[in-house]
Amino acid sequence: MNAIITVVGSDKVGIIAKVSAFLSEHKINIADITQTILSGNFVMMMMVEMDSSDISVDEMRTSMNTLATEMGVEINIMSEKVFSAMHRV
């Protein structure tokens, strides 16, 4: 299963490092990533592959919410199928 992760918040050192370290710890592969700074706000979107993951999407959401609070950002996780359906024209 693939998932889309978005991270939004004030730009600061270590956001990409902390998110990618968490993913690596749980054997979640980053298939694609884009990030930018918009008016001082950090915005990142990742497509991740969860086939080898040692945690479920729900467990990942809970852990990522804790990480987001620690970093002062917002992290959202959505299945790729749901994301695609929401953005289909």
Secondary structure, 3 states (H helix, E strand, C coil): CEEEEEEEEECCCCHHHHHHHHHHHCCCEEEEEEEEEECCEEEEEEEEECCCCCCCHHHHHHHHHHHHHHHCEEEEEEEHHHHHHHCCC
